[in-house]
Amino acid sequence: MSRDGYRVAVVGATGQVGTLMLELLRERRFPAAEIVPFASQRSVGRELDGGLIVRGLSEESIRGFDIALFSAGGSTSAEWAPRFADAGAIVIDNSSHWRMQDDVPLVVSEVNPDALDAHRGIIANPNCSTMQMVVALKPLYDEAGIERLVVSTYQAVSGTSRRAVEELLGQAHAVLHERDIERPDAYAHQIAFNALPHAGSFAPGEDHTDEERKLINETRKILADPAIAVSATCVRVPVVTGHSEAVNVQTRRELSPERARELLEAAPGVTVLDDPDAALYPLAIDATGKDDVFVGRIRRDPGHERALDLWIVADNLRKGAATNAVQIAELLHERGLVHAGDAAARV
Ligand SMILES: NC(=O)c1ccc[n+]([C@@H]2O[C@H](COP(=O)([O-])OP(=O)(O)OC[C@H]3O[C@@H](n4cnc5c(N)ncnc54)[C@H](OP(=O)(O)O)[C@@H]3O)[C@@H](O)[C@H]2O)c1
């Protein structure tokens, strides 16, 4: 780090996640001497809030960074993350492109921060549904182990794109005004006033969506336990922001709901909201704009003596993406893992 702080690139800075990453870097006072926003050629020259001017990606423009936060989709990450890393930056990537590579740590700040030590220039941020689930599962895993998870997600449209948010609002408006809706574009079917058992996409011949596979594979990688059995159904619902999940957790050893509640109340990044008599449980609209993962409806599964049921909610754009990326940058700084001098020397 130079005397004034790090040089930080934010790639995808005009998007939903990128905009929040810029905000969080400022809000959390990340020690940055300079923050440079990058986006597609469409946005080059655009002035963002706070006066930052968007740049385009080129061999010259990417030099001299210490840290690069990416949220510009898989193909941009595939092409440009290694180039940033070769030029000396540590890349923290939000796309799914690098997550399952053996030499790329997949890190949730409260769950497996030590995985950062093995980084080789690129660090992956998990999928949003996996992220919030593992934050809540980690304390239970440490206490009682996990044998099997049965997960049903209720995922917000901002997890798809800004365009999907506009489509939901446009369709809802059309239905309420008794007008025909335009042909769906973001999803295979109308999302307004509907629930689609199709979050993510089906590869040819696949009976699970890629979103469901991510939940299965990323959970095992983050908890470093390939023996955990995971059954996942990912559903898209007409919520703008905030993913909800019903999770059935079968532990290896006995764990009472009371002890689980105690563990969750003490867990970092978790807020327990669990008083069904008072209609108190986590809600997507309440989680929006917050960084914690909210857990409620903690109860014994009447069908299995070693299983609990949980309801887990978080803001998919914050803890599900931008917040965790910035927390990783903070951890790299705290652990002295950013060799900033190297980047400057390579310019
Ligand atoms: N949304 C979520 O809940 C969530 C959660 C976890 C991870 N993610 C991941 O985060 C990424 C971004 O998601 P988002 O919801 O923020 O998307 P978004 O709002 O559509 O933003 C996409 C961003 O990428 C930029 N971009 C597109 N093509 C580019 C290119 N060829 N070169 C450079 N920049 C390019 C866009 O720039 P322009 O404005 O110039 O087009 C924009 O800044 C995706 O990889 C997504 O999978 C999203």
The ligand as an SDF file (V2000), in Angstrom:
LIG
                    3D

 48 52  0  0  0  0  0  0  0  0999 V2000
  -27.3400   -9.4080   -8.8830 N   0  0  0  0  0  0  0  0  0  0  0  0
  -26.9850  -10.2550   -7.9190 C   0  0  0  0  0  0  0  0  0  0  0  0
  -27.7200  -10.5290   -6.9370 O   0  0  0  0  0  0  0  0  0  0  0  0
  -25.6590  -10.9260   -7.9960 C   0  0  0  0  0  0  0  0  0  0  0  0
  -25.2470  -11.6880   -6.9310 C   0  0  0  0  0  0  0  0  0  0  0  0
  -24.0060  -12.3280   -6.9850 C   0  0  0  0  0  0  0  0  0  0  0  0
  -23.2460  -12.1730   -8.1090 C   0  0  0  0  0  0  0  0  0  0  0  0
  -23.6860  -11.4260   -9.1580 N   0  0  0  0  0  0  0  0  0  0  0  0
  -22.8300  -11.3120  -10.3340 C   0  0  0  0  0  0  0  0  0  0  0  0
  -22.3740   -9.9770  -10.4650 O   0  0  0  0  0  0  0  0  0  0  0  0
  -22.2610   -9.6390  -11.8480 C   0  0  0  0  0  0  0  0  0  0  0  0
  -23.0380   -8.3740  -12.1540 C   0  0  0  0  0  0  0  0  0  0  0  0
  -24.3850   -8.4720  -11.7610 O   0  0  0  0  0  0  0  0  0  0  0  0
  -25.3390   -7.1670  -11.7740 P   0  0  0  0  0  0  0  0  0  0  0  0
  -26.6450   -7.6460  -11.2600 O   0  0  0  0  0  0  0  0  0  0  0  0
  -24.6470   -6.0170  -11.1300 O   0  0  0  0  0  0  0  0  0  0  0  0
  -25.4290   -6.8910  -13.3610 O   0  0  0  0  0  0  0  0  0  0  0  0
  -25.7750   -5.5310  -14.1400 P   0  0  0  0  0  0  0  0  0  0  0  0
  -26.5340   -4.5830  -13.2930 O   0  0  0  0  0  0  0  0  0  0  0  0
  -26.3570   -5.9660  -15.4390 O   0  0  0  0  0  0  0  0  0  0  0  0
  -24.3260   -4.8650  -14.4030 O   0  0  0  0  0  0  0  0  0  0  0  0
  -23.3850   -5.4090  -15.2670 C   0  0  0  0  0  0  0  0  0  0  0  0
  -22.1450   -4.5560  -15.2720 C   0  0  0  0  0  0  0  0  0  0  0  0
  -21.1620   -5.1790  -16.1010 O   0  0  0  0  0  0  0  0  0  0  0  0
  -20.7010   -4.2320  -17.0690 C   0  0  0  0  0  0  0  0  0  0  0  0
  -20.3110   -4.9140  -18.3040 N   0  0  0  0  0  0  0  0  0  0  0  0
  -21.0860   -5.6360  -19.1390 C   0  0  0  0  0  0  0  0  0  0  0  0
  -20.3540   -6.0830  -20.1910 N   0  0  0  0  0  0  0  0  0  0  0  0
  -19.0900   -5.6150  -20.0090 C   0  0  0  0  0  0  0  0  0  0  0  0
  -17.8840   -5.7210  -20.7560 C   0  0  0  0  0  0  0  0  0  0  0  0
  -17.8200   -6.4010  -21.9000 N   0  0  0  0  0  0  0  0  0  0  0  0
  -16.7780   -5.1080  -20.2690 N   0  0  0  0  0  0  0  0  0  0  0  0
  -16.8200   -4.4060  -19.1100 C   0  0  0  0  0  0  0  0  0  0  0  0
  -17.9350   -4.2650  -18.3620 N   0  0  0  0  0  0  0  0  0  0  0  0
  -19.0520   -4.8790  -18.8110 C   0  0  0  0  0  0  0  0  0  0  0  0
  -21.8800   -3.3240  -17.2790 C   0  0  0  0  0  0  0  0  0  0  0  0
  -21.4600   -2.1170  -17.8830 O   0  0  0  0  0  0  0  0  0  0  0  0
  -22.4850   -1.2090  -18.7670 P   0  0  0  0  0  0  0  0  0  0  0  0
  -23.3300   -0.4490  -17.7960 O   0  0  0  0  0  0  0  0  0  0  0  0
  -21.5650   -0.3470  -19.5430 O   0  0  0  0  0  0  0  0  0  0  0  0
  -23.2780   -2.1550  -19.6150 O   0  0  0  0  0  0  0  0  0  0  0  0
  -22.3460   -3.1450  -15.8330 C   0  0  0  0  0  0  0  0  0  0  0  0
  -21.4960   -2.2540  -15.1560 O   0  0  0  0  0  0  0  0  0  0  0  0
  -22.6990  -10.8830  -12.6040 C   0  0  0  0  0  0  0  0  0  0  0  0
  -21.5490  -11.6440  -12.8970 O   0  0  0  0  0  0  0  0  0  0  0  0
  -23.5700  -11.6120  -11.6230 C   0  0  0  0  0  0  0  0  0  0  0  0
  -23.6050  -13.0030  -11.8570 O   0  0  0  0  0  0  0  0  0  0  0  0
  -24.8650  -10.7820   -9.1160 C   0  0  0  0  0  0  0  0  0  0  0  0
  1  2  1  0
  2  3  2  0
  2  4  1  0
  4  5  1  0
  4 48  2  0
  5  6  2  0
  6  7  1  0
  7  8  2  0
  8  9  1  0
  8 48  1  0
  9 10  1  0
  9 46  1  0
 10 11  1  0
 11 12  1  0
 11 44  1  0
 12 13  1  0
 13 14  1  0
 14 15  2  0
 14 16  1  0
 14 17  1  0
 17 18  1  0
 18 19  2  0
 18 20  1  0
 18 21  1  0
 21 22  1  0
 22 23  1  0
 23 24  1  0
 23 42  1  0
 24 25  1  0
 25 26  1  0
 25 36  1  0
 26 27  1  0
 26 35  1  0
 27 28  2  0
 28 29  1  0
 29 30  1  0
 29 35  2  0
 30 31  1  0
 30 32  2  0
 32 33  1  0
 33 34  2  0
 34 35  1  0
 36 37  1  0
 36 42  1  0
 37 38  1  0
 38 39  2  0
 38 40  1  0
 38 41  1  0
 42 43  1  0
 44 45  1  0
 44 46  1  0
 46 47  1  0
M  CHG  2   8   1  16  -1
M  END
$$$$
